[in-house]
Amino acid sequence: MGRHSLPDEHGTDAPDPRPRSRGRTVAIATALVLTVAAGTAVAVRSDLLSFGGACRDDSVRLDVVAAPDIAPALRAAADDAREKDVTSDGACIDVRVSARDPYKIADELRTGKGDPGYDVWVPDSELWLQRVGLGGGQNKVSPAGNIASSPVGMAMVPSAAEKLGWPEKTYAWPELTGAAMKGEKLRLGAADPARSATGLLALAKLGASAKKSGGQDGDTQAAAMAKALSARTSDTDGQLLDTLARDASGTEQGNPRRNQALILSEQAAFTHNASAGEENSLDMFYPKDGSPRLDYPYTLVREDELSTDQSRAALRFMTLFGDDAGRAILAKHGFRTGAEEPSARLVTAAGGRTPQPYGDEASDPPSERELQETLGMWTITVQSARISTVVDVSDSMGEFVPGRDQSRMEVTKSSLLQALAGFTDEDEIGLWEFATHLDGERDYRKLVPTERLGARKGGGTQRDEVSEAFSDLAPIPGGATGLYDTTLAAYKEATSTYARGKFNALVVLTDGVNQDPGSLSRSNLIAQLEDLSDPERPVPLIAIAVGPNADKEEVVQIAEATGGSGHQVDDPAQIHAVILKAIMEAGSHG
């Protein structure tokens, strides 16, 4: 029998993957025991409605739209109901199921335009209901309970899983994802978190775990991992599986465009393995810091506009998934259906094995705020950026950093080069330097215009020019800090050259307060920055005060006038992390 062969209903020769002692899985309340918003559902729980009896000549039509992964199970249940003449108040229920991506339905319902054309919606996660807004808008959604669940983990082709010690070795989310950041050792793919609950829940969990284990560097670690993951992102869960190697040949397995590992739900791995064959099957890692769950909420749409017959029929259909037959249909399609220990057959067929912690309780779901912050971070860190960098080259930048045998300038250059490596060829980066009277009466000098890093420049690229310019930065003997005039001039240029569709920002690094007596005042600078700032064309200023002589309060005031943020670092080596964190915060704030 193959490694992941699906057993028949009477048993299996596959090893029992159940651990000897595991916490109970998250309780999946099924029909009749769930929190139900609708008054009709209360009647169902109170046995006030009659669902028995033979079919009348007529039937009640029920249109259901569901996530593509659970739609086949719902169709099977609908077919079973027709074959068995399942009734609601004596009328047969005629359930028609269509599959659509939940993000499309959520956007459709949120806009509230027109009749949606369906009575029940079964997305793969409650997070889509949050996006619509419970009880809000014209298209009110009323969750009636959760009918199934599936944990999210990481599935790998056997060769990749073996290298990471599967199944004996277990990992936390940051450790698993970190493997994808080490060259080409592991090519990890995921679905777009803006369009996939699997991708978003995993990214939120990754961020939470990174913050917990990494302390102050956790945010930066999470954003860096998101940036790396974005290079191998598919639009939807359905498209993600198509990125796997088509066979076990060296050509396919060695193709850099093919993924070796995917962030997937257990159910998706189950479905893939059922038809993939032994050589193309997937092995499942269940992260030891917790697997978020898809929870499949059964949701009434515009309940107040449904007829009594439709409401009763909708809830009657939901009750089927609390019966043995309905649970068996869900299990056959790879879903978990209750609070008990998960089925050994299901886990084995999905690629799970002991001691992977597949039976642990689900990790706590992220809050709505955490999900918004995660989406904001993802949006900003993965989209192309246009960033102009302005660096202080006053004489004091030549002072040595305590505990290091390097000057502030040397450490700053190293940190900037590290940050540069994290940007793609589609990102636009430029460089100015500043010190008093650096260029005649001006306190600043433009070194490299802000252009696409992949653009050809002579015998090299824009990236080469920026890298060389960073490396050539040097303190100006006798030069003082001309902060105010420089900041205003750089911000004027950044806003006038705003690039739509990109994350635009201005980064200013300084190790001191403004030392140009002939410049404009701080209050004048702030007033002009506020006038230049436009929420429709945002260009946040990220101001970083370096060393003990810089004034954090000053850079915070200046930056916040643009919707940006001010920061202070004692060691210039922290600049790279601060820039990434500031970009993430800008995304979290929308």
C-alpha positions, 0 to 999 in steps of 0.5 A: 500500500502506498504511503498516502493511499486512502483506506477503504471504509472498513480499515487501513493498513497505514500506521495509526498517526494518533498520538498517545496523549493530545489536547482535544481539538477545537470544538466544532459545534454543528447544527442545533447546538450552535449560536444561531442569530436567526429567530427561525434557528431558535425554533429549530433548536426548540423543536418548534418546526416539523421537518418530517413527512413525505414530500409534497408535489412542490419543493423549496428551492435553496441557493447556496454559494460555498468556498470551492473546497467544501462545495463538493461536499455540500453538493453530495449532501444536497444529492443525498437529501434529494434521494432520501426525500428530506423535507422541511414542513412536508416540502422537499428541499431542492438545494443548488450549490455553486462554488465561488471564492470567498473573497469575491463573495465578501466584496460583493456583499460588502458593497451591497449592490443588488440581489446577491442571488443566493440564500446561504453562504458557506465561506471557509472562514469567519474572517470573511464575515468580518470583512462583510460586517456582521449585521451591517449594510444592505446584505446582512449576513447571519451566521448560524453555526460552523459545519466543519473545520480544517487545520492549516499547516505546511505540506511538502513534497517527500524529498523536502519533508525528509530533509527537514526530518519529517515526521519526527521533527517538529517546528514552530511557524517561524522556523518552518517559514525561515527555511524558505529564506535560506537560499533555495533550500526550500521553495515555499508557496502560499496563497495571497493573504488578501484573497485566501483565508488559509494564507491570511490565518497562517501569516497572522499566526506567523507574525504572532509567533515571531513576536512572541519568540523574537521580542522587539525584533519579532515585527521585523522578522515577520515582515521579512518573512512576508516579503520573502513569501510574497515572491512565491504567492498565488492568487488563490488556493486553487492556483497554489497547488498548480505550482507544485512539481508535476512529477518526480523527475529531476527537471520538475523537482529542480525547476526554480519556478516549482514549489516544494512546500505549500501553506495548505489546509489539511483538507487541501492536502487530503484532496491532493493526495487522493489523486496524486499517487505515491510519488507526488503525494505531500507530507504534512507538518503541523506547527507545534506553536499551533495550527489556525483553523478554517471553520466553515460558517453556515451563513444566512444571507438577507435573512429578513428577506427570506420567506418562512419556507426558505429560512426553514429549508436553509436551517433544515439543510444545515441540520444534516451536517450534524447527522451521521450521514452528513458527517460521513460526507464531510469526512469523505471529503477530508473535513473534520466534523467534531470536537473529538480526536481527528480521524486517523484515516483523514490525517494519514491521507492528508500526509500527517504522522505521529509525532506531528501535533495534529491533534492539538487544540487549534491556536486562538483565532486572531482578532479583527484588529490583528487581521487588519494589521496583518493585511496592512503589513502584507500590502505594504511589504509586498507591493513595489516601493518608491523610497528616497533616502536622505542621509546625514553626512555631518562631521559627527557621523564620523564618531565611533559607535560605543562597543564597536570599532566602527564609526556611525557612518560605517555602520549606517552604510552597512545597514543601508546596504542590508536594507537595499538587498531586501528590495526587488528590481521593481522597487525604486530607490534613490539617495541624497546626502546632507550637511550644512552648505554642502552644495553652495548655499544648499544643505543637501546634494542629490546623489542618485535619482529615485528610479527602478532598481532593475533599470539599466545604467551604463554597464550596470543597473540602478541597484549598482549605482545606489549600492556604490553611492551608499558605500561612498558616503563619508562624513564632511569635515566641519559639516553640521546638520542642515536638517530642516531645509533638507527635509522640506526640499526632499519631501517636496520632490517625493510628493511631486514625483508620487508613483501610483500603485507603489508604497511611496515614502521618504527616509531621513537619517540624522545623528543630530538636531538642526544646526543651520541657523539660517534655515526655516524654523521647526514650526514652519517646516511642520506647517509646510509638511502638513500642507504638502501631505495628501491622504489620497497620495500618501508619502509618509516620512520615516525619520530615524534619529541615530545616536545619543545626540539626536532628538527623538521628539523632534523627528517624531514631530516632523514625521507625524506631520506627514502621517509617518513615524519617528524613531531613535536607534542607539546603534546604526546597525538597527536602521535596517530593522527600523525601516522595515518596521516603519513600513509595516506600521504604515501598512497597518494604519491603512 
